């Protein structure tokens, strides 16, 4: 069970990274409704990948061989959680704007260039934050950050 969860966790992390990268590459090309719809699909895919990553991560905490105590006593694990939480908080603003764009697209309204630049800045911050999550996960998984036991 834990191997399947670890696989799902890694796969969702890669999917999230790929969709965030595609969004950053395609946000400057939102010139017609078709491009906007594709951009919105990647946004929803990114949100789904983040959800799967979170759920599989919780599953790993509960069912992993190392056990919950291993992770909960490691400060690097908390850094990983804090960075993930920060990334989710940063994602709220562009997500709301993208949903608005999606609704407005049905009337033929395209995003204003100023808002596109605004959203791109948020996506860039998300991408930068995301870079630290796999690093912290790798360090945490290897026990880096754990204090040696005093016994």
MDTraj code that builds the backbone (N, CA, C; nanometers):
import mdtraj as md
import numpy as np

residues = "UNK UNK UNK UNK UNK UNK UNK UNK UNK UNK UNK UNK UNK UNK UNK UNK UNK UNK UNK UNK UNK UNK UNK UNK UNK UNK UNK UNK UNK UNK UNK UNK UNK UNK UNK UNK UNK UNK UNK UNK UNK UNK UNK UNK UNK UNK UNK UNK UNK UNK UNK UNK UNK UNK UNK UNK UNK UNK UNK UNK UNK UNK UNK UNK UNK UNK UNK UNK UNK UNK UNK UNK UNK UNK UNK UNK UNK UNK UNK UNK UNK UNK UNK UNK UNK UNK UNK UNK UNK UNK UNK UNK UNK UNK UNK UNK UNK UNK UNK UNK UNK UNK UNK UNK UNK UNK UNK UNK UNK UNK UNK UNK UNK UNK UNK UNK UNK UNK UNK UNK UNK UNK UNK UNK UNK UNK UNK UNK UNK UNK UNK UNK UNK UNK UNK UNK UNK UNK UNK UNK UNK UNK UNK UNK UNK UNK UNK UNK UNK UNK UNK".split()
xyz = np.array([
    [0.0829, -0.1207, 0.0000],
    [0.0000, 0.0000, 0.0000],
    [0.0867, 0.1263, 0.0000],
    [0.1924, 0.1276, 0.0834],
    [0.2742, 0.2486, 0.0916],
    [0.3519, 0.2717, -0.0375],
    [0.3911, 0.1630, -0.1075],
    [0.4615, 0.1804, -0.2355],
    [0.3698, 0.2457, -0.3383],
    [0.2440, 0.2045, -0.3409],
    [0.1469, 0.2635, -0.4330],
    [0.1231, 0.4110, -0.3984],
    [0.1124, 0.4407, -0.2710],
    [0.0936, 0.5802, -0.2290],
    [0.2153, 0.6654, -0.2629],
    [0.3346, 0.6101, -0.2431],
    [0.4566, 0.6840, -0.2767],
    [0.4629, 0.7113, -0.4269],
    [0.4236, 0.6111, -0.5063],
    [0.4196, 0.6279, -0.6515],
    [0.3193, 0.7375, -0.6892],
    [0.2007, 0.7320, -0.6322],
    [0.0969, 0.8311, -0.6601],
    [0.1422, 0.9703, -0.6157],
    [0.2080, 0.9769, -0.5023],
    [0.2578, 1.1037, -0.4505],
    [0.3619, 1.1631, -0.5459],
    [0.4560, 1.0806, -0.5900],
    [0.5597, 1.1274, -0.6830],
    [0.5000, 1.1658, -0.8172],
    [0.4092, 1.0849, -0.8674],
    [0.3456, 1.1124, -0.9960],
    [0.2668, 1.2431, -0.9920],
    [0.1940, 1.2647, -0.8849],
    [0.1156, 1.3885, -0.8735],
    [0.2080, 1.5093, -0.8594],
    [0.3228, 1.4911, -0.7937],
    [0.4190, 1.6004, -0.7822],
    [0.4748, 1.6365, -0.9195],
    [0.5043, 1.5353, -1.0003],
    [0.5543, 1.5606, -1.1354],
    [0.4466, 1.6256, -1.2220],
    [0.3224, 1.5803, -1.2070],
    [0.2119, 1.6374, -1.2843],
    [0.1903, 1.7837, -1.2464],
    [0.1968, 1.8124, -1.1183],
    [0.1812, 1.9507, -1.0732],
    [0.2908, 2.0381, -1.1328],
    [0.4137, 1.9904, -1.1276],
    [0.5252, 2.0676, -1.1833],
    [0.5070, 2.0897, -1.3331],
    [0.4667, 1.9857, -1.4043],
    [0.4488, 1.9967, -1.5494],
    [0.3386, 2.0957, -1.5842],
    [0.2268, 2.0892, -1.5138],
    [0.1155, 2.1793, -1.5452],
    [0.1482, 2.3234, -1.5089],
    [0.2203, 2.3424, -1.3997],
    [0.2620, 2.4776, -1.3628],
    [0.3581, 2.5337, -1.4676],
    [0.4487, 2.4503, -1.5154],
    [0.5432, 2.4915, -1.6193],
    [0.4696, 2.5269, -1.7489],
    [0.3727, 2.4447, -1.7879],
    [0.2951, 2.4713, -1.9101],
    [0.2157, 2.6010, -1.8946],
    [0.1617, 2.6237, -1.7773],
    [0.0888, 2.7488, -1.7552],
    [0.1809, 2.8696, -1.7722],
    [0.2996, 2.8596, -1.7141],
    [0.3938, 2.9716, -1.7273],
    [0.4335, 2.9951, -1.8720],
    [0.4461, 2.8879, -1.9499],
    [0.4822, 2.9022, -2.0909],
    [0.3673, 2.9548, -2.1769],
    [0.2450, 2.9210, -2.1381],
    [0.1318, 2.9538, -2.2248],
    [0.0529, 3.0778, -2.1834],
    [0.0820, 3.1342, -2.0678],
    [-0.0007, 3.2469, -2.0213],
    [0.0128, 3.3690, -2.1120],
    [0.1265, 3.3862, -2.1759],
    [0.1444, 3.5011, -2.2650],
    [0.0742, 3.4824, -2.3989],
    [0.0174, 3.3647, -2.4230],
    [-0.0462, 3.3348, -2.5521],
    [-0.1980, 3.3276, -2.5424],
    [-0.2559, 3.3965, -2.4480],
    [-0.4009, 3.3926, -2.4295],
    [-0.4685, 3.4944, -2.5210],
    [-0.4628, 3.4675, -2.6516],
    [-0.5169, 3.5628, -2.7486],
    [-0.6534, 3.5231, -2.8034],
    [-0.6926, 3.3981, -2.7852],
    [-0.8256, 3.3572, -2.8298],
    [-0.8861, 3.2610, -2.7286],
    [-1.0134, 3.2337, -2.7498],
    [-1.0886, 3.1520, -2.6532],
    [-1.0327, 3.0107, -2.6407],
    [-0.9870, 2.9537, -2.7504],
    [-0.9336, 2.8178, -2.7477],
    [-0.8080, 2.8100, -2.6591],
    [-0.7207, 2.9071, -2.6724],
    [-0.5994, 2.9090, -2.5896],
    [-0.6346, 2.9306, -2.4425],
    [-0.7329, 3.0155, -2.4180],
    [-0.7767, 3.0395, -2.2806],
    [-0.8362, 2.9124, -2.2202],
    [-0.9188, 2.8424, -2.2961],
    [-0.9795, 2.7182, -2.2461],
    [-0.8730, 2.6147, -2.2127],
    [-0.7706, 2.6037, -2.2969],
    [-0.6613, 2.5096, -2.2695],
    [-0.5873, 2.5509, -2.1425],
    [-0.5625, 2.6791, -2.1267],
    [-0.4968, 2.7309, -2.0073],
    [-0.5789, 2.6981, -1.8824],
    [-0.7097, 2.7151, -1.8908],
    [-0.7988, 2.6867, -1.7780],
    [-0.7961, 2.5373, -1.7451],
    [-0.7941, 2.4511, -1.8470],
    [-0.7859, 2.3060, -1.8218],
    [-0.6582, 2.2711, -1.7453],
    [-0.5472, 2.3331, -1.7819],
    [-0.4234, 2.3087, -1.7078],
    [-0.4347, 2.3606, -1.5646],
    [-0.5079, 2.4677, -1.5453],
    [-0.5282, 2.5196, -1.4092],
    [-0.6058, 2.4204, -1.3244],
    [-0.7114, 2.3642, -1.3821],
    [-0.7884, 2.2640, -1.3090],
    [-0.7061, 2.1378, -1.2860],
    [-0.6249, 2.1002, -1.3840],
    [-0.5361, 1.9850, -1.3684],
    [-0.4337, 2.0078, -1.2589],
    [-0.3820, 2.1292, -1.2525],
    [-0.2862, 2.1635, -1.1472],
    [-0.3513, 2.1503, -1.0103],
    [-0.4727, 2.1991, -0.9975],
    [-0.5448, 2.1890, -0.8699],
    [-0.5706, 2.0426, -0.8340],
    [-0.6075, 1.9618, -0.9331],
    [-0.6306, 1.8198, -0.9075],
    [-0.5010, 1.7507, -0.8644],
    [-0.3910, 1.7828, -0.9303],
    [-0.2617, 1.7235, -0.8944],
    [-0.2224, 1.7620, -0.7522],
    [-0.2465, 1.8864, -0.7147],
    [-0.2151, 1.9305, -0.5777],
    [-0.3014, 1.8549, -0.4772],
    [-0.4281, 1.8326, -0.5115],
    [-0.5159, 1.7558, -0.4229],
    [-0.4701, 1.6119, -0.4071],
    [-0.4337, 1.5487, -0.5180],
    [-0.3849, 1.4103, -0.5118],
    [-0.2541, 1.4046, -0.4339],
    [-0.1682, 1.5039, -0.4546],
    [-0.0421, 1.5086, -0.3822],
    [-0.0667, 1.5189, -0.2318],
    [-0.1604, 1.6022, -0.1923],
    [-0.1927, 1.6197, -0.0514],
    [-0.2532, 1.4922, 0.0080],
    [-0.3496, 1.4341, -0.0606],
    [-0.4164, 1.3137, -0.0091],
    [-0.3193, 1.1961, -0.0018],
    [-0.2393, 1.1763, -0.1066],
    [-0.1442, 1.0662, -0.1033],
    [-0.0356, 1.0906, 0.0020],
    [0.0002, 1.2165, 0.0240],
    [0.0974, 1.2494, 0.1286],
    [0.0446, 1.2168, 0.2668],
    [-0.0812, 1.2477, 0.2915],
    [-0.1433, 1.2125, 0.4198],
    [-0.1486, 1.0599, 0.4335],
    [-0.1820, 0.9924, 0.3242],
    [-0.1825, 0.8459, 0.3265],
    [-0.0455, 0.7894, 0.3584],
    [0.0571, 0.8492, 0.3027],
    [0.1936, 0.8039, 0.3327],
    [0.2278, 0.8252, 0.4797],
    [0.1833, 0.9350, 0.5346],
    [0.2077, 0.9585, 0.6776],
    [0.1469, 0.8495, 0.7628],
    [0.0280, 0.8092, 0.7271],
    [-0.0448, 0.7115, 0.8069],
    [0.0060, 0.5698, 0.7837],
    [0.0337, 0.5336, 0.6576],
    [0.0641, 0.3939, 0.6261],
    [0.2092, 0.3645, 0.5885],
    [0.2955, 0.4632, 0.5910],
    [0.4347, 0.4396, 0.5517],
    [0.5067, 0.3538, 0.6549],
    [0.6091, 0.2825, 0.6082],
    [0.6850, 0.1947, 0.6961],
    [0.7539, 0.2720, 0.8084],
    [0.8002, 0.3918, 0.7776],
    [0.8730, 0.4701, 0.8780],
    [0.7828, 0.5130, 0.9940],
    [0.6569, 0.5283, 0.9664],
    [0.5626, 0.5659, 1.0706],
    [0.5499, 0.7160, 1.0887],
    [0.4402, 0.7536, 1.1437],
    [0.4060, 0.8937, 1.1645],
    [0.5080, 0.9648, 1.2537],
    [0.5558, 0.8984, 1.3562],
    [0.6489, 0.9604, 1.4516],
    [0.7779, 1.0045, 1.3830],
    [0.8241, 0.9278, 1.2846],
    [0.9469, 0.9623, 1.2136],
    [0.9357, 1.1010, 1.1503],
    [0.8243, 1.1271, 1.0856],
    [0.8061, 1.2546, 1.0164],
    [0.7731, 1.3685, 1.1129],
    [0.6916, 1.3402, 1.2117],
    [0.6458, 1.4469, 1.3006],
    [0.7547, 1.5002, 1.3922],
    [0.8656, 1.4303, 1.4050],
    [0.9746, 1.4829, 1.4877],
    [1.0867, 1.5445, 1.4032],
    [1.0618, 1.5586, 1.2733],
    [1.1627, 1.6132, 1.1836],
    [1.1243, 1.7563, 1.1428],
    [1.2039, 1.8569, 1.1811],
    [1.1702, 1.9954, 1.1445],
    [1.1704, 2.0202, 0.9938],
    [1.2473, 1.9435, 0.9174],
    [1.2491, 1.9611, 0.7717],
    [1.1128, 1.9230, 0.7130],
    [1.0475, 1.8249, 0.7732],
    [0.9126, 1.7879, 0.7291],
    [0.8171, 1.9058, 0.7462],
    [0.8298, 1.9779, 0.8569],
    [0.7438, 2.0940, 0.8801],
    [0.7755, 2.2076, 0.7836],
    [0.9016, 2.2186, 0.7450],
    [0.9381, 2.3181, 0.6436],
    [0.8689, 2.2830, 0.5120],
    [0.8702, 2.1551, 0.4764],
    [0.8033, 2.1108, 0.3533],
    [0.6541, 2.1450, 0.3590],
    [0.5912, 2.1169, 0.4712],
    [0.4484, 2.1479, 0.4860],
    [0.4239, 2.2981, 0.4779],
    [0.5122, 2.3766, 0.5387],
    [0.4958, 2.5225, 0.5370],
    [0.5100, 2.5772, 0.3953],
    [0.6053, 2.5248, 0.3201],
    [0.6234, 2.5714, 0.1824],
    [0.5027, 2.5313, 0.0976],
    [0.4521, 2.4082, 0.1168],
    [0.3333, 2.3646, 0.0434],
    [0.2133, 2.4529, 0.0788],
    [0.1966, 2.4831, 0.2073],
    [0.0863, 2.5706, 0.2498],
    [0.1021, 2.7099, 0.1896],
    [0.2247, 2.7617, 0.1880],
    [0.2485, 2.8932, 0.1276],
    [0.2145, 2.8909, -0.0209],
    [0.2531, 2.7831, -0.0874],
    [0.2229, 2.7701, -0.2300],
    [0.0710, 2.7678, -0.2531],
    [-0.0011, 2.6952, -0.1684],
    [-0.1474, 2.6915, -0.1815],
    [-0.2088, 2.8285, -0.1558],
    [-0.1572, 2.9002, -0.0581],
    [-0.2094, 3.0347, -0.0298],
    [-0.1822, 3.1303, -0.1451],
    [-0.0637, 3.1214, -0.2019],
    [-0.0312, 3.2063, -0.3175],
    [-0.1218, 3.1714, -0.4354],
    [-0.1584, 3.0442, -0.4492],
    [-0.2379, 2.9976, -0.5630],
    [-0.3830, 3.0453, -0.5587],
    [-0.4298, 3.0890, -0.4447],
    [-0.5706, 3.1289, -0.4324],
    [-0.6047, 3.2457, -0.5250],
    [-0.5232, 3.3485, -0.5237],
    [-0.5523, 3.4676, -0.6043],
    [-0.5564, 3.4375, -0.7537],
    [-0.4528, 3.3750, -0.8109],
    [-0.4625, 3.3467, -0.9548],
    [-0.5741, 3.2479, -0.9881],
    [-0.6015, 3.1551, -0.8993],
    [-0.7094, 3.0591, -0.9255],
    [-0.8437, 3.1305, -0.9377],
    [-0.8681, 3.2239, -0.8495],
    [-0.9936, 3.2996, -0.8558],
    [-1.0025, 3.3799, -0.9852],
    [-0.8909, 3.4396, -1.0249],
    [-0.8895, 3.5193, -1.1476],
    [-0.9110, 3.4301, -1.2694],
    [-0.8457, 3.3135, -1.2704],
    [-0.8589, 3.2210, -1.3837],
    [-1.0020, 3.1690, -1.3949],
    [-1.0653, 3.1415, -1.2824],
    [-1.2062, 3.0997, -1.2853],
    [-1.2925, 3.2127, -1.3420],
    [-1.2618, 3.3353, -1.3041],
    [-1.3344, 3.4514, -1.3590],
    [-1.3138, 3.4600, -1.5103],
    [-1.1895, 3.4417, -1.5549],
    [-1.1618, 3.4422, -1.6990],
    [-1.2426, 3.3347, -1.7698],
    [-1.2502, 3.2188, -1.7079],
    [-1.3244, 3.1069, -1.7672],
    [-1.4728, 3.1432, -1.7842],
    [-1.5287, 3.2053, -1.6841],
    [-1.6697, 3.2464, -1.6911],
    [-1.6907, 3.3553, -1.7960],
    [-1.5985, 3.4493, -1.8024],
    [-1.6093, 3.5599, -1.8965],
    [-1.5849, 3.5169, -2.0411],
    [-1.5128, 3.4074, -2.0592],
    [-1.4810, 3.3615, -2.1947],
    [-1.6072, 3.3252, -2.2723],
    [-1.7111, 3.2826, -2.2016],
    [-1.8355, 3.2473, -2.2708],
    [-1.9007, 3.3688, -2.3367],
    [-1.8696, 3.4892, -2.2896],
    [-1.9231, 3.6107, -2.3496],
    [-1.8277, 3.6683, -2.4542],
    [-1.7139, 3.6007, -2.4733],
    [-1.6165, 3.6473, -2.5712],
    [-1.5138, 3.7433, -2.5149],
    [-1.5212, 3.7681, -2.3843],
    [-1.4263, 3.8592, -2.3202],
    [-1.2957, 3.7862, -2.2918],
    [-1.1861, 3.8479, -2.3336],
    [-1.0540, 3.7905, -2.3088],
    [-0.9865, 3.8666, -2.1943],
    [-0.8915, 3.8019, -2.1269],
    [-0.8238, 3.8673, -2.0131],
    [-0.7483, 3.9931, -2.0559],
    [-0.7485, 4.0920, -1.9690],
    [-0.6714, 4.2139, -1.9933],
    [-0.5232, 4.1826, -1.9731],
    [-0.4385, 4.2484, -2.0508],
    [-0.2939, 4.2226, -2.0445],
    [-0.2372, 4.2481, -1.9046],
    [-0.2867, 4.3495, -1.8374],
    [-0.2392, 4.3795, -1.7019],
    [-0.2678, 4.2659, -1.6050],
    [-0.3848, 4.2041, -1.6198],
    [-0.4206, 4.0914, -1.5330],
    [-0.3399, 3.9670, -1.5681],
    [-0.3084, 3.9517, -1.6952],
    [-0.2255, 3.8378, -1.7378],
    [-0.0883, 3.8484, -1.6718],
    [-0.0303, 3.9669, -1.6724],
    [0.1001, 3.9891, -1.6090],
    [0.0896, 3.9644, -1.4583],
    [-0.0181, 4.0104, -1.3985],
    [-0.0418, 3.9913, -1.2555],
    [-0.0460, 3.8423, -1.2204],
    [-0.1227, 3.7660, -1.2967],
    [-0.1351, 3.6215, -1.2724],
    [-0.0012, 3.5525, -1.2975],
    [0.0700, 3.5957, -1.3998],
    [0.1997, 3.5345, -1.4302],
    [0.2962, 3.5518, -1.3128],
    [0.2931, 3.6647, -1.2475],
    [0.3796, 3.6870, -1.1309],
    [0.3465, 3.5879, -1.0195],
    [0.2198, 3.5669, -0.9955],
    [0.1785, 3.4712, -0.8938],
    [0.2217, 3.3288, -0.9312],
    [0.2035, 3.2926, -1.0575],
    [0.2449, 3.1603, -1.1020],
    [0.3955, 3.1420, -1.0870],
    [0.4710, 3.2462, -1.1111],
    [0.6163, 3.2401, -1.0946],
    [0.6528, 3.2168, -0.9487],
    [0.5856, 3.2861, -0.8591],
    [0.6100, 3.2648, -0.7152],
    [0.5735, 3.1221, -0.6769],
    [0.4612, 3.0716, -0.7277],
    [0.4228, 2.9321, -0.7016],
    [0.5322, 2.8365, -0.7478],
    [0.5838, 2.8597, -0.8671],
    [0.6866, 2.7714, -0.9227],
    [0.8134, 2.7751, -0.8378],
    [0.8520, 2.8926, -0.7933],
    [0.9716, 2.9049, -0.7096],
    [0.9510, 2.8317, -0.5770],
    [0.8355, 2.8502, -0.5163],
    [0.8063, 2.7789, -0.3915],
    [0.8064, 2.6280, -0.4134],
    [0.7475, 2.5865, -0.5245],
    [0.7386, 2.4430, -0.5513],
    [0.8764, 2.3778, -0.5592],
    [0.9746, 2.4491, -0.6100],
    [1.1098, 2.3928, -0.6226],
    [1.1649, 2.3419, -0.4899],
    [1.1222, 2.4018, -0.3802],
    [1.1742, 2.3629, -0.2491],
    [1.1016, 2.2424, -0.1889],
    [0.9845, 2.2093, -0.2386],
    [0.9081, 2.0981, -0.1812],
    [0.9771, 1.9638, -0.2050],
    [1.0154, 1.9290, -0.3283],
    [1.0848, 1.8000, -0.3454],
    [1.2180, 1.7945, -0.2706],
    [1.2871, 1.9075, -0.2607],
    [1.4125, 1.9108, -0.1857],
    [1.3871, 1.8797, -0.0383],
    [1.2913, 1.9488, 0.0210],
    [1.2589, 1.9248, 0.1621],
    [1.2079, 1.7823, 0.1827],
    [1.1305, 1.7319, 0.0872],
    [1.0803, 1.5944, 0.0977],
    [1.1952, 1.4944, 0.0966],
    [1.2899, 1.5160, 0.0073],
    [1.4047, 1.4270, -0.0029],
    [1.4887, 1.4296, 0.1251],
    [1.5132, 1.5481, 0.1772],
    [1.5904, 1.5611, 0.3009],
    [1.5167, 1.4973, 0.4183],
    [1.3876, 1.5233, 0.4270],
    [1.3058, 1.4687, 0.5351],
    [1.3028, 1.3163, 0.5295],
    [1.2858, 1.2621, 0.4105],
    [1.2780, 1.1165, 0.3932],
    [1.4081, 1.0488, 0.4357],
    [1.5183, 1.1188, 0.4214],
    [1.6484, 1.0635, 0.4589],
    [1.6828, 1.0886, 0.6054],
    [1.5910, 1.1503, 0.6778],
    [1.6130, 1.1738, 0.8199],
    [1.6986, 1.2944, 0.8504],
    [1.7286, 1.3735, 0.7479],
    [1.8078, 1.4946, 0.7715],
    [1.7189, 1.5943, 0.8455],
    [1.7707, 1.6454, 0.9531],
    [1.6929, 1.7351, 1.0380],
    [1.6548, 1.6697, 1.1692],
    [1.6603, 1.5371, 1.1746],
    [1.6294, 1.4659, 1.2997],
    [1.7433, 1.4852, 1.3979],
    [1.7076, 1.5054, 1.5214],
    [1.8076, 1.5161, 1.6280],
    [1.8450, 1.3759, 1.6722],
    [1.9744, 1.3510, 1.6974],
    [2.0119, 1.2184, 1.7474],
    [1.9471, 1.1938, 1.8834],
    [1.9049, 1.0706, 1.9055],
    [1.8396, 1.0392, 2.0324],
    [1.9429, 1.0426, 2.1444],
    [1.8992, 1.0823, 2.2620],
    [1.9899, 1.0977, 2.3750],
    [2.0045, 0.9693, 2.4561],
    [1.9473, 0.8593, 2.4102],
    [1.9574, 0.7340, 2.4860],
    [2.0757, 0.6515, 2.4479],
])
top = md.Topology()
chain = top.add_chain()
for i, resn in enumerate(residues, 1):
    res = top.add_residue(resn, chain, resSeq=i)
    for name in ("N", "CA", "C"):
        top.add_atom(name, md.element.get_by_symbol(name[0]), res)
traj = md.Trajectory(xyz[None], top)
